Amino acid sequence: MSDYINQLNEVLQTKSGRRVLWSIMEQSNVFGISYTGDVNSTLFNEGMRSTGNRLLVQIQQANPDAFLLMQKEHLDQIKEEKLRKENI
């Protein structure tokens, strides 16, 4: 493994590291579509998405189980936030 992949694996060992990486993937719209109807905007969005997709591949290289754990933690966080809002 390269130094970068080893370092990424270290980040993936922490919950806060996984949250930051998940946030970067969300902001780069890895889980969405790039098309907006405007060519320039779509191309910009696709560039961001491409960066997020590269990060996702690197995460899978560093620690194949980490992405599944990140998904679970994200869904748990959504559930917790929903429960908090319901109890207010």
PDB file of N, CA, C and O in Angstrom:
ATOM      1  N   MET A   1       0.836  -1.197   0.000  1.00  0.00           N
ATOM      2  CA  MET A   1       0.000   0.000   0.000  1.00  0.00           C
ATOM      3  C   MET A   1       0.870   1.246   0.000  1.00  0.00           C
ATOM      4  O   MET A   1       1.932   1.282   0.622  1.00  0.00           O
ATOM      5  N   SER A   2       0.411   2.242  -0.693  1.00  0.00           N
ATOM      6  CA  SER A   2       1.144   3.503  -0.715  1.00  0.00           C
ATOM      7  C   SER A   2       0.991   4.224   0.626  1.00  0.00           C
ATOM      8  O   SER A   2       0.100   3.911   1.417  1.00  0.00           O
ATOM      9  N   ASP A   3       1.863   5.177   0.862  1.00  0.00           N
ATOM     10  CA  ASP A   3       1.770   5.964   2.093  1.00  0.00           C
ATOM     11  C   ASP A   3       0.418   6.649   2.200  1.00  0.00           C
ATOM     12  O   ASP A   3      -0.178   6.687   3.277  1.00  0.00           O
ATOM     13  N   TYR A   4      -0.073   7.197   1.074  1.00  0.00           N
ATOM     14  CA  TYR A   4      -1.360   7.893   1.092  1.00  0.00           C
ATOM     15  C   TYR A   4      -2.478   6.948   1.525  1.00  0.00           C
ATOM     16  O   TYR A   4      -3.296   7.302   2.373  1.00  0.00           O
ATOM     17  N   ILE A   5      -2.515   5.771   0.955  1.00  0.00           N
ATOM     18  CA  ILE A   5      -3.564   4.802   1.284  1.00  0.00           C
ATOM     19  C   ILE A   5      -3.440   4.386   2.743  1.00  0.00           C
ATOM     20  O   ILE A   5      -4.451   4.234   3.428  1.00  0.00           O
ATOM     21  N   ASN A   6      -2.214   4.199   3.230  1.00  0.00           N
ATOM     22  CA  ASN A   6      -2.015   3.866   4.649  1.00  0.00           C
ATOM     23  C   ASN A   6      -2.514   4.991   5.548  1.00  0.00           C
ATOM     24  O   ASN A   6      -3.156   4.740   6.567  1.00  0.00           O
ATOM     25  N   GLN A   7      -2.218   6.226   5.169  1.00  0.00           N
ATOM     26  CA  GLN A   7      -2.671   7.372   5.956  1.00  0.00           C
ATOM     27  C   GLN A   7      -4.188   7.497   5.923  1.00  0.00           C
ATOM     28  O   GLN A   7      -4.817   7.817   6.931  1.00  0.00           O
ATOM     29  N   LEU A   8      -4.765   7.243   4.758  1.00  0.00           N
ATOM     30  CA  LEU A   8      -6.225   7.268   4.643  1.00  0.00           C
ATOM     31  C   LEU A   8      -6.840   6.195   5.528  1.00  0.00           C
ATOM     32  O   LEU A   8      -7.871   6.432   6.158  1.00  0.00           O
ATOM     33  N   ASN A   9      -6.235   5.040   5.585  1.00  0.00           N
ATOM     34  CA  ASN A   9      -6.726   3.972   6.455  1.00  0.00           C
ATOM     35  C   ASN A   9      -6.685   4.404   7.921  1.00  0.00           C
ATOM     36  O   ASN A   9      -7.587   4.069   8.690  1.00  0.00           O
ATOM     37  N   GLU A  10      -5.652   5.142   8.311  1.00  0.00           N
ATOM     38  CA  GLU A  10      -5.582   5.653   9.676  1.00  0.00           C
ATOM     39  C   GLU A  10      -6.759   6.590   9.959  1.00  0.00           C
ATOM     40  O   GLU A  10      -7.366   6.526  11.028  1.00  0.00           O
ATOM     41  N   VAL A  11      -7.073   7.451   9.007  1.00  0.00           N
ATOM     42  CA  VAL A  11      -8.209   8.368   9.161  1.00  0.00           C
ATOM     43  C   VAL A  11      -9.505   7.573   9.296  1.00  0.00           C
ATOM     44  O   VAL A  11     -10.381   7.929  10.084  1.00  0.00           O
ATOM     45  N   LEU A  12      -9.621   6.497   8.524  1.00  0.00           N
ATOM     46  CA  LEU A  12     -10.828   5.677   8.539  1.00  0.00           C
ATOM     47  C   LEU A  12     -11.001   4.903   9.844  1.00  0.00           C
ATOM     48  O   LEU A  12     -12.075   4.354  10.091  1.00  0.00           O
ATOM     49  N   GLN A  13      -9.989   4.852  10.666  1.00  0.00           N
ATOM     50  CA  GLN A  13     -10.076   4.150  11.950  1.00  0.00           C
ATOM     51  C   GLN A  13     -10.827   4.966  12.994  1.00  0.00           C
ATOM     52  O   GLN A  13     -11.201   4.441  14.042  1.00  0.00           O
ATOM     53  N   THR A  14     -11.048   6.251  12.711  1.00  0.00           N
ATOM     54  CA  THR A  14     -11.732   7.108  13.681  1.00  0.00           C
ATOM     55  C   THR A  14     -13.116   7.494  13.163  1.00  0.00           C
ATOM     56  O   THR A  14     -13.309   7.705  11.965  1.00  0.00           O
ATOM     57  N   LYS A  15     -14.067   7.582  14.080  1.00  0.00           N
ATOM     58  CA  LYS A  15     -15.427   7.970  13.707  1.00  0.00           C
ATOM     59  C   LYS A  15     -15.446   9.377  13.126  1.00  0.00           C
ATOM     60  O   LYS A  15     -16.138   9.636  12.142  1.00  0.00           O
ATOM     61  N   SER A  16     -14.686  10.288  13.735  1.00  0.00           N
ATOM     62  CA  SER A  16     -14.675  11.659  13.224  1.00  0.00           C
ATOM     63  C   SER A  16     -14.045  11.716  11.834  1.00  0.00           C
ATOM     64  O   SER A  16     -14.491  12.495  10.992  1.00  0.00           O
ATOM     65  N   GLY A  17     -13.031  10.914  11.582  1.00  0.00           N
ATOM     66  CA  GLY A  17     -12.426  10.852  10.252  1.00  0.00           C
ATOM     67  C   GLY A  17     -13.410  10.350   9.213  1.00  0.00           C
ATOM     68  O   GLY A  17     -13.490  10.888   8.108  1.00  0.00           O
ATOM     69  N   ARG A  18     -14.159   9.318   9.570  1.00  0.00           N
ATOM     70  CA  ARG A  18     -15.166   8.780   8.641  1.00  0.00           C
ATOM     71  C   ARG A  18     -16.250   9.814   8.367  1.00  0.00           C
ATOM     72  O   ARG A  18     -16.724   9.929   7.236  1.00  0.00           O
ATOM     73  N   ARG A  19     -16.649  10.573   9.396  1.00  0.00           N
ATOM     74  CA  ARG A  19     -17.673  11.606   9.204  1.00  0.00           C
ATOM     75  C   ARG A  19     -17.199  12.695   8.252  1.00  0.00           C
ATOM     76  O   ARG A  19     -17.952  13.147   7.390  1.00  0.00           O
ATOM     77  N   VAL A  20     -15.944  13.115   8.411  1.00  0.00           N
ATOM     78  CA  VAL A  20     -15.396  14.147   7.532  1.00  0.00           C
ATOM     79  C   VAL A  20     -15.361  13.654   6.094  1.00  0.00           C
ATOM     80  O   VAL A  20     -15.763  14.373   5.180  1.00  0.00           O
ATOM     81  N   LEU A  21     -14.885  12.432   5.889  1.00  0.00           N
ATOM     82  CA  LEU A  21     -14.814  11.887   4.535  1.00  0.00           C
ATOM     83  C   LEU A  21     -16.210  11.722   3.934  1.00  0.00           C
ATOM     84  O   LEU A  21     -16.410  11.978   2.746  1.00  0.00           O
ATOM     85  N   TRP A  22     -17.174  11.295   4.749  1.00  0.00           N
ATOM     86  CA  TRP A  22     -18.553  11.164   4.264  1.00  0.00           C
ATOM     87  C   TRP A  22     -19.080  12.539   3.830  1.00  0.00           C
ATOM     88  O   TRP A  22     -19.727  12.669   2.791  1.00  0.00           O
ATOM     89  N   SER A  23     -18.797  13.544   4.633  1.00  0.00           N
ATOM     90  CA  SER A  23     -19.237  14.896   4.324  1.00  0.00           C
ATOM     91  C   SER A  23     -18.633  15.386   3.004  1.00  0.00           C
ATOM     92  O   SER A  23     -19.317  16.021   2.202  1.00  0.00           O
ATOM     93  N   ILE A  24     -17.366  15.091   2.786  1.00  0.00           N
ATOM     94  CA  ILE A  24     -16.717  15.481   1.526  1.00  0.00           C
ATOM     95  C   ILE A  24     -17.408  14.790   0.353  1.00  0.00           C
ATOM     96  O   ILE A  24     -17.653  15.412  -0.681  1.00  0.00           O
ATOM     97  N   MET A  25     -17.721  13.504   0.514  1.00  0.00           N
ATOM     98  CA  MET A  25     -18.400  12.791  -0.573  1.00  0.00           C
ATOM     99  C   MET A  25     -19.789  13.358  -0.815  1.00  0.00           C
ATOM    100  O   MET A  25     -20.219  13.465  -1.964  1.00  0.00           O
ATOM    101  N   GLU A  26     -20.503  13.724   0.253  1.00  0.00           N
ATOM    102  CA  GLU A  26     -21.826  14.333   0.079  1.00  0.00           C
ATOM    103  C   GLU A  26     -21.714  15.675  -0.634  1.00  0.00           C
ATOM    104  O   GLU A  26     -22.486  15.961  -1.549  1.00  0.00           O
ATOM    105  N   GLN A  27     -20.757  16.494  -0.218  1.00  0.00           N
ATOM    106  CA  GLN A  27     -20.584  17.818  -0.821  1.00  0.00           C
ATOM    107  C   GLN A  27     -20.181  17.722  -2.287  1.00  0.00           C
ATOM    108  O   GLN A  27     -20.503  18.604  -3.083  1.00  0.00           O
ATOM    109  N   SER A  28     -19.482  16.659  -2.639  1.00  0.00           N
ATOM    110  CA  SER A  28     -19.091  16.489  -4.036  1.00  0.00           C
ATOM    111  C   SER A  28     -20.168  15.761  -4.840  1.00  0.00           C
ATOM    112  O   SER A  28     -19.974  15.460  -6.018  1.00  0.00           O
ATOM    113  N   ASN A  29     -21.295  15.482  -4.201  1.00  0.00           N
ATOM    114  CA  ASN A  29     -22.475  14.918  -4.851  1.00  0.00           C
ATOM    115  C   ASN A  29     -22.221  13.532  -5.458  1.00  0.00           C
ATOM    116  O   ASN A  29     -22.734  13.204  -6.528  1.00  0.00           O
ATOM    117  N   VAL A  30     -21.416  12.726  -4.751  1.00  0.00           N
ATOM    118  CA  VAL A  30     -21.135  11.365  -5.205  1.00  0.00           C
ATOM    119  C   VAL A  30     -22.427  10.568  -5.352  1.00  0.00           C
ATOM    120  O   VAL A  30     -22.540   9.723  -6.240  1.00  0.00           O
ATOM    121  N   PHE A  31     -23.392  10.835  -4.490  1.00  0.00           N
ATOM    122  CA  PHE A  31     -24.614  10.033  -4.451  1.00  0.00           C
ATOM    123  C   PHE A  31     -25.762  10.662  -5.239  1.00  0.00           C
ATOM    124  O   PHE A  31     -26.908  10.229  -5.121  1.00  0.00           O
ATOM    125  N   GLY A  32     -25.459  11.671  -6.035  1.00  0.00           N
ATOM    126  CA  GLY A  32     -26.496  12.361  -6.794  1.00  0.00           C
ATOM    127  C   GLY A  32     -26.173  12.406  -8.278  1.00  0.00           C
ATOM    128  O   GLY A  32     -25.305  11.682  -8.767  1.00  0.00           O
ATOM    129  N   ILE A  33     -26.885  13.267  -8.978  1.00  0.00           N
ATOM    130  CA  ILE A  33     -26.642  13.452 -10.405  1.00  0.00           C
ATOM    131  C   ILE A  33     -26.041  14.835 -10.640  1.00  0.00           C
ATOM    132  O   ILE A  33     -26.229  15.749  -9.837  1.00  0.00           O
ATOM    133  N   SER A  34     -25.327  14.974 -11.732  1.00  0.00           N
ATOM    134  CA  SER A  34     -24.643  16.221 -12.041  1.00  0.00           C
ATOM    135  C   SER A  34     -25.459  17.133 -12.947  1.00  0.00           C
ATOM    136  O   SER A  34     -25.245  18.345 -12.968  1.00  0.00           O
ATOM    137  N   TYR A  35     -26.375  16.566 -13.681  1.00  0.00           N
ATOM    138  CA  TYR A  35     -27.096  17.322 -14.708  1.00  0.00           C
ATOM    139  C   TYR A  35     -27.968  18.416 -14.105  1.00  0.00           C
ATOM    140  O   TYR A  35     -28.729  18.180 -13.167  1.00  0.00           O
ATOM    141  N   THR A  36     -27.841  19.626 -14.666  1.00  0.00           N
ATOM    142  CA  THR A  36     -28.653  20.754 -14.214  1.00  0.00           C
ATOM    143  C   THR A  36     -29.475  21.373 -15.335  1.00  0.00           C
ATOM    144  O   THR A  36     -30.384  22.161 -15.075  1.00  0.00           O
ATOM    145  N   GLY A  37     -29.168  21.029 -16.566  1.00  0.00           N
ATOM    146  CA  GLY A  37     -29.815  21.671 -17.710  1.00  0.00           C
ATOM    147  C   GLY A  37     -28.912  22.719 -18.341  1.00  0.00           C
ATOM    148  O   GLY A  37     -29.101  23.085 -19.501  1.00  0.00           O
ATOM    149  N   ASP A  38     -27.940  23.200 -17.594  1.00  0.00           N
ATOM    150  CA  ASP A  38     -26.961  24.168 -18.085  1.00  0.00           C
ATOM    151  C   ASP A  38     -25.632  23.438 -18.258  1.00  0.00           C
ATOM    152  O   ASP A  38     -25.148  22.791 -17.329  1.00  0.00           O
ATOM    153  N   VAL A  39     -25.046  23.544 -19.445  1.00  0.00           N
ATOM    154  CA  VAL A  39     -23.833  22.793 -19.758  1.00  0.00           C
ATOM    155  C   VAL A  39     -22.700  23.110 -18.785  1.00  0.00           C
ATOM    156  O   VAL A  39     -22.084  22.199 -18.231  1.00  0.00           O
ATOM    157  N   ASN A  40     -22.423  24.395 -18.575  1.00  0.00           N
ATOM    158  CA  ASN A  40     -21.296  24.760 -17.703  1.00  0.00           C
ATOM    159  C   ASN A  40     -21.505  24.296 -16.271  1.00  0.00           C
ATOM    160  O   ASN A  40     -20.577  23.796 -15.635  1.00  0.00           O
ATOM    161  N   SER A  41     -22.695  24.457 -15.774  1.00  0.00           N
ATOM    162  CA  SER A  41     -23.002  24.026 -14.405  1.00  0.00           C
ATOM    163  C   SER A  41     -22.906  22.510 -14.284  1.00  0.00           C
ATOM    164  O   SER A  41     -22.380  21.993 -13.298  1.00  0.00           O
ATOM    165  N   THR A  42     -23.407  21.809 -15.272  1.00  0.00           N
ATOM    166  CA  THR A  42     -23.335  20.348 -15.269  1.00  0.00           C
ATOM    167  C   THR A  42     -21.881  19.884 -15.295  1.00  0.00           C
ATOM    168  O   THR A  42     -21.509  18.964 -14.566  1.00  0.00           O
ATOM    169  N   LEU A  43     -21.062  20.512 -16.128  1.00  0.00           N
ATOM    170  CA  LEU A  43     -19.646  20.128 -16.197  1.00  0.00           C
ATOM    171  C   LEU A  43     -18.930  20.401 -14.877  1.00  0.00           C
ATOM    172  O   LEU A  43     -18.115  19.593 -14.431  1.00  0.00           O
ATOM    173  N   PHE A  44     -19.233  21.537 -14.252  1.00  0.00           N
ATOM    174  CA  PHE A  44     -18.650  21.842 -12.947  1.00  0.00           C
ATOM    175  C   PHE A  44     -19.055  20.789 -11.930  1.00  0.00           C
ATOM    176  O   PHE A  44     -18.213  20.267 -11.199  1.00  0.00           O
ATOM    177  N   ASN A  45     -20.342  20.475 -11.883  1.00  0.00           N
ATOM    178  CA  ASN A  45     -20.841  19.468 -10.944  1.00  0.00           C
ATOM    179  C   ASN A  45     -20.206  18.102 -11.195  1.00  0.00           C
ATOM    180  O   ASN A  45     -19.906  17.363 -10.257  1.00  0.00           O
ATOM    181  N   GLU A  46     -20.005  17.777 -12.464  1.00  0.00           N
ATOM    182  CA  GLU A  46     -19.419  16.478 -12.789  1.00  0.00           C
ATOM    183  C   GLU A  46     -17.955  16.423 -12.354  1.00  0.00           C
ATOM    184  O   GLU A  46     -17.464  15.367 -11.957  1.00  0.00           O
ATOM    185  N   GLY A  47     -17.262  17.554 -12.428  1.00  0.00           N
ATOM    186  CA  GLY A  47     -15.888  17.606 -11.926  1.00  0.00           C
ATOM    187  C   GLY A  47     -15.834  17.368 -10.421  1.00  0.00           C
ATOM    188  O   GLY A  47     -14.973  16.637  -9.931  1.00  0.00           O
ATOM    189  N   MET A  48     -16.760  17.992  -9.690  1.00  0.00           N
ATOM    190  CA  MET A  48     -16.826  17.762  -8.245  1.00  0.00           C
ATOM    191  C   MET A  48     -17.143  16.307  -7.945  1.00  0.00           C
ATOM    192  O   MET A  48     -16.544  15.693  -7.062  1.00  0.00           O
ATOM    193  N   ARG A  49     -18.081  15.774  -8.684  1.00  0.00           N
ATOM    194  CA  ARG A  49     -18.493  14.375  -8.478  1.00  0.00           C
ATOM    195  C   ARG A  49     -17.346  13.416  -8.770  1.00  0.00           C
ATOM    196  O   ARG A  49     -17.171  12.416  -8.074  1.00  0.00           O
ATOM    197  N   SER A  50     -16.573  13.724  -9.795  1.00  0.00           N
ATOM    198  CA  SER A  50     -15.423  12.896 -10.150  1.00  0.00           C
ATOM    199  C   SER A  50     -14.406  12.859  -9.009  1.00  0.00           C
ATOM    200  O   SER A  50     -13.845  11.804  -8.712  1.00  0.00           O
ATOM    201  N   THR A  51     -14.171  13.989  -8.381  1.00  0.00           N
ATOM    202  CA  THR A  51     -13.256  14.052  -7.247  1.00  0.00           C
ATOM    203  C   THR A  51     -13.783  13.180  -6.098  1.00  0.00           C
ATOM    204  O   THR A  51     -13.024  12.433  -5.481  1.00  0.00           O
ATOM    205  N   GLY A  52     -15.071  13.282  -5.822  1.00  0.00           N
ATOM    206  CA  GLY A  52     -15.677  12.459  -4.776  1.00  0.00           C
ATOM    207  C   GLY A  52     -15.603  10.980  -5.101  1.00  0.00           C
ATOM    208  O   GLY A  52     -15.371  10.157  -4.216  1.00  0.00           O
ATOM    209  N   ASN A  53     -15.798  10.639  -6.365  1.00  0.00           N
ATOM    210  CA  ASN A  53     -15.709   9.229  -6.768  1.00  0.00           C
ATOM    211  C   ASN A  53     -14.294   8.687  -6.597  1.00  0.00           C
ATOM    212  O   ASN A  53     -14.110   7.533  -6.213  1.00  0.00           O
ATOM    213  N   ARG A  54     -13.287   9.530  -6.886  1.00  0.00           N
ATOM    214  CA  ARG A  54     -11.898   9.107  -6.659  1.00  0.00           C
ATOM    215  C   ARG A  54     -11.660   8.827  -5.181  1.00  0.00           C
ATOM    216  O   ARG A  54     -11.008   7.848  -4.820  1.00  0.00           O
ATOM    217  N   LEU A  55     -12.200   9.705  -4.326  1.00  0.00           N
ATOM    218  CA  LEU A  55     -12.065   9.502  -2.888  1.00  0.00           C
ATOM    219  C   LEU A  55     -12.729   8.194  -2.472  1.00  0.00           C
ATOM    220  O   LEU A  55     -12.172   7.444  -1.670  1.00  0.00           O
ATOM    221  N   LEU A  56     -13.906   7.916  -3.007  1.00  0.00           N
ATOM    222  CA  LEU A  56     -14.609   6.678  -2.685  1.00  0.00           C
ATOM    223  C   LEU A  56     -13.775   5.454  -3.079  1.00  0.00           C
ATOM    224  O   LEU A  56     -13.694   4.494  -2.313  1.00  0.00           O
ATOM    225  N   VAL A  57     -13.168   5.477  -4.242  1.00  0.00           N
ATOM    226  CA  VAL A  57     -12.316   4.360  -4.682  1.00  0.00           C
ATOM    227  C   VAL A  57     -11.124   4.211  -3.741  1.00  0.00           C
ATOM    228  O   VAL A  57     -10.752   3.094  -3.382  1.00  0.00           O
ATOM    229  N   GLN A  58     -10.528   5.327  -3.344  1.00  0.00           N
ATOM    230  CA  GLN A  58      -9.386   5.273  -2.434  1.00  0.00           C
ATOM    231  C   GLN A  58      -9.787   4.730  -1.070  1.00  0.00           C
ATOM    232  O   GLN A  58      -9.029   3.984  -0.450  1.00  0.00           O
ATOM    233  N   ILE A  59     -10.972   5.099  -0.602  1.00  0.00           N
ATOM    234  CA  ILE A  59     -11.478   4.557   0.665  1.00  0.00           C
ATOM    235  C   ILE A  59     -11.613   3.042   0.562  1.00  0.00           C
ATOM    236  O   ILE A  59     -11.238   2.315   1.481  1.00  0.00           O
ATOM    237  N   GLN A  60     -12.146   2.576  -0.552  1.00  0.00           N
ATOM    238  CA  GLN A  60     -12.321   1.138  -0.739  1.00  0.00           C
ATOM    239  C   GLN A  60     -10.980   0.417  -0.847  1.00  0.00           C
ATOM    240  O   GLN A  60     -10.863  -0.737  -0.435  1.00  0.00           O
ATOM    241  N   GLN A  61      -9.970   1.088  -1.395  1.00  0.00           N
ATOM    242  CA  GLN A  61      -8.630   0.491  -1.454  1.00  0.00           C
ATOM    243  C   GLN A  61      -8.004   0.427  -0.060  1.00  0.00           C
ATOM    244  O   GLN A  61      -7.351  -0.554   0.295  1.00  0.00           O
ATOM    245  N   ALA A  62      -8.209   1.476   0.714  1.00  0.00           N
ATOM    246  CA  ALA A  62      -7.593   1.563   2.035  1.00  0.00           C
ATOM    247  C   ALA A  62      -8.228   0.609   3.034  1.00  0.00           C
ATOM    248  O   ALA A  62      -7.543  -0.018   3.842  1.00  0.00           O
ATOM    249  N   ASN A  63      -9.555   0.512   2.962  1.00  0.00           N
ATOM    250  CA  ASN A  63     -10.275  -0.299   3.940  1.00  0.00           C
ATOM    251  C   ASN A  63     -11.642  -0.656   3.364  1.00  0.00           C
ATOM    252  O   ASN A  63     -12.591   0.114   3.514  1.00  0.00           O
ATOM    253  N   PRO A  64     -11.758  -1.799   2.715  1.00  0.00           N
ATOM    254  CA  PRO A  64     -13.001  -2.162   2.031  1.00  0.00           C
ATOM    255  C   PRO A  64     -14.248  -2.147   2.920  1.00  0.00           C
ATOM    256  O   PRO A  64     -15.349  -1.902   2.427  1.00  0.00           O
ATOM    257  N   ASP A  65     -14.093  -2.402   4.214  1.00  0.00           N
ATOM    258  CA  ASP A  65     -15.243  -2.425   5.109  1.00  0.00           C
ATOM    259  C   ASP A  65     -15.647  -1.030   5.591  1.00  0.00           C
ATOM    260  O   ASP A  65     -16.743  -0.845   6.118  1.00  0.00           O
ATOM    261  N   ALA A  66     -14.775  -0.072   5.413  1.00  0.00           N
ATOM    262  CA  ALA A  66     -15.018   1.265   5.961  1.00  0.00           C
ATOM    263  C   ALA A  66     -16.237   1.945   5.335  1.00  0.00           C
ATOM    264  O   ALA A  66     -16.990   2.618   6.037  1.00  0.00           O
ATOM    265  N   PHE A  67     -16.440   1.780   4.039  1.00  0.00           N
ATOM    266  CA  PHE A  67     -17.566   2.456   3.396  1.00  0.00           C
ATOM    267  C   PHE A  67     -18.895   1.966   3.960  1.00  0.00           C
ATOM    268  O   PHE A  67     -19.801   2.766   4.196  1.00  0.00           O
ATOM    269  N   LEU A  68     -19.018   0.673   4.175  1.00  0.00           N
ATOM    270  CA  LEU A  68     -20.251   0.136   4.753  1.00  0.00           C
ATOM    271  C   LEU A  68     -20.467   0.673   6.165  1.00  0.00           C
ATOM    272  O   LEU A  68     -21.591   0.998   6.546  1.00  0.00           O
ATOM    273  N   LEU A  69     -19.389   0.763   6.937  1.00  0.00           N
ATOM    274  CA  LEU A  69     -19.474   1.323   8.275  1.00  0.00           C
ATOM    275  C   LEU A  69     -19.879   2.800   8.207  1.00  0.00           C
ATOM    276  O   LEU A  69     -20.684   3.267   9.013  1.00  0.00           O
ATOM    277  N   MET A  70     -19.319   3.524   7.245  1.00  0.00           N
ATOM    278  CA  MET A  70     -19.663   4.937   7.072  1.00  0.00           C
ATOM    279  C   MET A  70     -21.156   5.092   6.748  1.00  0.00           C
ATOM    280  O   MET A  70     -21.821   5.977   7.286  1.00  0.00           O
ATOM    281  N   GLN A  71     -21.666   4.246   5.884  1.00  0.00           N
ATOM    282  CA  GLN A  71     -23.095   4.286   5.553  1.00  0.00           C
ATOM    283  C   GLN A  71     -23.941   4.051   6.796  1.00  0.00           C
ATOM    284  O   GLN A  71     -24.898   4.783   7.051  1.00  0.00           O
ATOM    285  N   LYS A  72     -23.588   3.032   7.567  1.00  0.00           N
ATOM    286  CA  LYS A  72     -24.339   2.711   8.783  1.00  0.00           C
ATOM    287  C   LYS A  72     -24.299   3.872   9.766  1.00  0.00           C
ATOM    288  O   LYS A  72     -25.329   4.248  10.324  1.00  0.00           O
ATOM    289  N   GLU A  73     -23.125   4.438   9.981  1.00  0.00           N
ATOM    290  CA  GLU A  73     -23.007   5.559  10.907  1.00  0.00           C
ATOM    291  C   GLU A  73     -23.810   6.771  10.436  1.00  0.00           C
ATOM    292  O   GLU A  73     -24.410   7.477  11.246  1.00  0.00           O
ATOM    293  N   HIS A  74     -23.819   7.002   9.147  1.00  0.00           N
ATOM    294  CA  HIS A  74     -24.586   8.124   8.604  1.00  0.00           C
ATOM    295  C   HIS A  74     -26.087   7.908   8.809  1.00  0.00           C
ATOM    296  O   HIS A  74     -26.802   8.825   9.215  1.00  0.00           O
ATOM    297  N   LEU A  75     -26.551   6.708   8.530  1.00  0.00           N
ATOM    298  CA  LEU A  75     -27.973   6.405   8.732  1.00  0.00           C
ATOM    299  C   LEU A  75     -28.353   6.489  10.209  1.00  0.00           C
ATOM    300  O   LEU A  75     -29.435   6.969  10.546  1.00  0.00           O
ATOM    301  N   ASP A  76     -27.468   6.025  11.085  1.00  0.00           N
ATOM    302  CA  ASP A  76     -27.712   6.139  12.527  1.00  0.00           C
ATOM    303  C   ASP A  76     -27.806   7.598  12.951  1.00  0.00           C
ATOM    304  O   ASP A  76     -28.647   7.958  13.774  1.00  0.00           O
ATOM    305  N   GLN A  77     -26.949   8.428  12.390  1.00  0.00           N
ATOM    306  CA  GLN A  77     -26.961   9.855  12.704  1.00  0.00           C
ATOM    307  C   GLN A  77     -28.279  10.497  12.261  1.00  0.00           C
ATOM    308  O   GLN A  77     -28.846  11.316  12.985  1.00  0.00           O
ATOM    309  N   ILE A  78     -28.759  10.128  11.085  1.00  0.00           N
ATOM    310  CA  ILE A  78     -30.036  10.656  10.587  1.00  0.00           C
ATOM    311  C   ILE A  78     -31.169  10.243  11.517  1.00  0.00           C
ATOM    312  O   ILE A  78     -32.029  11.058  11.851  1.00  0.00           O
ATOM    313  N   LYS A  79     -31.173   8.973  11.937  1.00  0.00           N
ATOM    314  CA  LYS A  79     -32.208   8.483  12.848  1.00  0.00           C
ATOM    315  C   LYS A  79     -32.179   9.232  14.175  1.00  0.00           C
ATOM    316  O   LYS A  79     -33.225   9.613  14.699  1.00  0.00           O
ATOM    317  N   GLU A  80     -30.978   9.443  14.718  1.00  0.00           N
ATOM    318  CA  GLU A  80     -30.838  10.164  15.984  1.00  0.00           C
ATOM    319  C   GLU A  80     -31.363  11.592  15.870  1.00  0.00           C
ATOM    320  O   GLU A  80     -32.055  12.079  16.764  1.00  0.00           O
ATOM    321  N   GLU A  81     -31.033  12.256  14.772  1.00  0.00           N
ATOM    322  CA  GLU A  81     -31.490  13.632  14.562  1.00  0.00           C
ATOM    323  C   GLU A  81     -33.013  13.680  14.430  1.00  0.00           C
ATOM    324  O   GLU A  81     -33.662  14.594  14.939  1.00  0.00           O
ATOM    325  N   LYS A  82     -33.568  12.693  13.745  1.00  0.00           N
ATOM    326  CA  LYS A  82     -35.030  12.641  13.586  1.00  0.00           C
ATOM    327  C   LYS A  82     -35.713  12.436  14.943  1.00  0.00           C
ATOM    328  O   LYS A  82     -36.719  13.080  15.241  1.00  0.00           O
ATOM    329  N   LEU A  83     -35.160  11.539  15.758  1.00  0.00           N
ATOM    330  CA  LEU A  83     -35.731  11.303  17.099  1.00  0.00           C
ATOM    331  C   LEU A  83     -35.654  12.535  17.974  1.00  0.00           C
ATOM    332  O   LEU A  83     -36.593  12.848  18.706  1.00  0.00           O
ATOM    333  N   ARG A  84     -34.516  13.243  17.895  1.00  0.00           N
ATOM    334  CA  ARG A  84     -34.368  14.475  18.675  1.00  0.00           C
ATOM    335  C   ARG A  84     -35.426  15.515  18.282  1.00  0.00           C
ATOM    336  O   ARG A  84     -36.004  16.177  19.144  1.00  0.00           O
ATOM    337  N   LYS A  85     -35.667  15.648  16.995  1.00  0.00           N
ATOM    338  CA  LYS A  85     -36.654  16.615  16.510  1.00  0.00           C
ATOM    339  C   LYS A  85     -38.058  16.230  16.947  1.00  0.00           C
ATOM    340  O   LYS A  85     -38.874  17.096  17.262  1.00  0.00           O
ATOM    341  N   GLU A  86     -38.340  14.937  16.967  1.00  0.00           N
ATOM    342  CA  GLU A  86     -39.667  14.472  17.378  1.00  0.00           C
ATOM    343  C   GLU A  86     -39.905  14.679  18.877  1.00  0.00           C
ATOM    344  O   GLU A  86     -41.045  14.844  19.312  1.00  0.00           O
ATOM    345  N   ASN A  87     -38.831  14.668  19.658  1.00  0.00           N
ATOM    346  CA  ASN A  87     -38.939  14.794  21.112  1.00  0.00           C
ATOM    347  C   ASN A  87     -38.890  16.240  21.595  1.00  0.00           C
ATOM    348  O   ASN A  87     -38.939  16.493  22.799  1.00  0.00           O
ATOM    349  N   ILE A  88     -38.795  17.171  20.680  1.00  0.00           N
ATOM    350  CA  ILE A  88     -38.739  18.591  21.084  1.00  0.00           C
ATOM    351  C   ILE A  88     -40.118  19.124  21.337  1.00  0.00           C
ATOM    352  O   ILE A  88     -40.274  20.295  21.685  1.00  0.00           O
TER     353      ILE A  88
END
